Amino acid sequence: MLQDYADGMKMNYFKKKAFLLFPPTIILAVAGGMFAEVEDSEETKKGGSVELPEGLIEALGHEDFKKRREGQNELLLWGKKDLQGGIEALYRIYREVENPEVRLRGREVLKALVILKQPLPGQGYLGIQMDTARWKDEKGMMRPAVLITDVRKGTAADLANLKANDLITGLDEVLFDDLAPTRRLADYIKSKGPGDKITLKVKRGQDHLELTASLRRRPTALDEITQWGVLPVLPQETEMDEDYFQEWLKKQREKDRKSPRD
């Protein structure tokens, strides 16, 4: 009973402090999915702060599990509307909040926003395994295609809703010929950068679809295929994301040590 009261007092104190740290401002809404294109609001670009949504931080520590999950999801949607402002606000929460449940869930949202905003040098990566195939068009002509044999979870392909056994018949303005369509697709993907969007023409059963994928960074382990002639054991996307987030946190702590704390 006393512990619940103490936790409540801490959260009320933090709520007031958070409001003072982040005065009200207008946030521009940008619709999109988890890895959809997002951008910073004009207010953040001008150096302004953002206001934490009323009640969402407290919801992260709610006694009802469902309320905690809902609060986390709503906080993520809010942060994606203004990445830079959301990251700054949630990093302050991560540094200052004492409630372990709030800290853990706030960290997950902060991590997701940091991953979305990360600069991504290198080649593009779709995240499929593939093989050559052929399909018959509406005129009865046999056409070359790329058969998807597997889709790696959490990759650009997965998020674009590509599925095993889909046939890729083209992408953007590229049409496949009989000379190694898989190589043509792979070279095109690698010619793009992380964050670039491509439109894939997909045949799924009798349906013809156009799906848009936002490419991610190509794992360096993939280059071992060429160098050693063996398939690499790729880290999971979640592991790569956690490594990047840990590096980001390290840099933030270094900045904190060099500058006086507010």
N, C-alpha and C positions, 0 to 999 in steps of 0.2 A: 504494500500500500504506500509506504513512505518512498520506496524506490520509484513507483509510478508517478508520484507527486513531484519527485525530484527531476525525473525525466521531462515531465511536463513543463516545469519551470525553466529547464535548460532550453527546451524548444521554443518557448515563448520569448526567452531572452535572445536566442539566435534569430528568431523571426524579426524582432525589432532591429537587431543589429544589421541583418541582411537588408532590410528596407532602407536603412541609413546608408549602407554601402552602395546600394544600387537604386538611385532615385528614379522616378517614373520617366519613361520615354516611349515613343511610338515605335513599334516593331513592325516591319514589313513582312507580310506572310508570303512564303514561297512554298507552293505545294510540291509534293514529290514523295517517292518511296525511300527506303532505307539508304540506298546509294544513288538516289536521283540527284540531279544538279541542284546545288544550293549556293547561296551567295550571302555576303554580309549586308546588313542594312546600311542605309546612308548614315544613320546616326552613329553606328559603330565606326564607319570609315572616317567620320569627323572626330573620333576620339571620345564620344559620349559613352555613358554606361547604360545598362539595361536593367529593367525591373524584374526581379524574380516573381513568377506567378504566385498570387495569393493562395496559400494553403498547400502548394505542391510539395514543398520541402517537408512539412509536417506529415504529409501523406506517406512519405517514404518510411516513416517510423510508426505507422498506424498499427494497432494490435491485430487488425484484420488483414490476413495475407492478401486477399483479393484487392483490398484498398491500396496496399503497398505496391502491388504489381501495376495497378491502374495509374497510380501516381508516378511511377517510374516511366511508364509508356507516355503519359501526358507530358512529363518533363522532357523526354527525348523529342517529341514532336515540337515542343516550344523551342528547344535549343536549335533544331534544324532550321528554324525560320531566320535565325541570325547566328551563324556558327561562331564567329569571333566573340560576340557578346555573350553567348551561352557558355562558351569555354571559359571565359574570364570569370563569369559569375559562379559556375560550378567548381572551378578550381579553388576559389575562395572558400566555398562550402567544404570542399575536400580537406583543405588545410585547417579549418576552424571547428567544424562540427564534432561533437564528442559522442553522440549516439552512434554505436557501431552499425546498426541497421541502416541508418540514414547515410552514414559514410560509405558503406558498401554499395548501396544502390546508387548513390550519387556518383561514386567512382565509375560504375558501369556506364552511366549516361555520359559522363565526361569522356571516358575512353571512346565511346561510339562517336562523339562529336569530333574528337581529336583525329580519329581514323578517317572520318569523312573529309577533314580539312587538310590532311597531310599532303605535303608536296610529294609527288610521285615520279622521280626520275626513272629512266629506263624504258624498256620495251613493254608494249601492251600484252595482256594475258587474258584469254577468254575462259579457260578452265575446262576443256573437254578432251576426251580421247576419241579418236576418229579413224575411219577407214574409207577407202574409195567405194563408190556405189554408182548405180545408174537408175534413172527413172524415166517413165514414158510420159511425154507431154500430151497436151490436148489434141495434137495432130498425129499422135502415134509414133513420134520420133523419140528415140532413146537419147537421153541427155546425161552427162556426167554430174555427179553430186558428191557431197561429203556425208557419210553416215556417222552420226554421233553414237559411239558405243558406250560412253560413260560421261557423266557430268559430275565434277567435283563440287561437293557441298560448300556453300558460302562464296563461290566464285561469281564472276560476272555472268557466266552462262547460267548458273543456278538462279541468280536474281532476275535474269531475263526470261526465266521460265522455259529454257531449253530442256529437252528431255532425251533420254536414251532412245534410240531408234528413229529420232527425227532425221530428216534429210535436209541438209543445207544445199540449196540449189543456186545460191548466189549471195552476195553481200555488197551493200552500197551499189556502186556501179560495176562491180566485178562480176563477170559471168564465167563459169568454169568451162574449160575445154578438156579434151581427152588426155592431156598431158598432166598427170598428177594433180588432180584438184585439191588433194589434201595439202600438198606443198604450196599451191597457190594461196590457199586460205591461211596457212601458217605464216607465210612470208608477209601477207597483207596485215595480219594481226600484229606481227612484230614490227612492221613499219609504222604502226600507230603508237601513241604514248598512253600511259595510265591516265584515266579520266576521259579519254576520247570516247565518243559514242559511235557505234556502228549499227547499221540496220541489216538484219539477216533475213533472207528469204527462205522460209522453212516449209517443207512438205511434211505434214503429220497425218498419216492415213490418207484420206481423201481431201483434207483441208490444206489450203495454202495460206500461210501466215507471214506477217512481217513483224519481227520482234527486234526491239532495240536493246542493246547491251552497252553498259558503261564499263570499259576495260579497266582492269586492275594491273598492278605491277607484276611483271614476269618474274617468278622465283629464280634466283641464280642457279639453284640446283638443277634446273632443266638443262642447263648447258652441259651437264655431265653426260647426257645422252650422246652428244657429238664427241666429247673429249674421250670418254671411256667406253662408249658403245654399250652402256647398260642403263636401264631405267633407274632414275633416282628415287629415293624415298623422300617425297616432298613433305615439309611440315604442313600441318593443318593451317587454314586461314586464321583460325583463332590464335594459334601460337605465334604466327607472324605479326598479327595485330597486337598481341600482348607485348611482344618484344619492342615494337615501335612505340607503344604507349609508355613502357618503362623507360625507354630512352628519352621520350618527351618529358616525363616527370623529372628525370635526372637534370635535364637542362633547365627546367623551371625552378628546381631547388637551387641550382647554381645562381640563377638570376635573383632569387630571393635573398641569398646570402650576400650578394653584391649591392643590393638596394635595401634601404630601410623599409620595414614593414609598416603598412598603413595602420 
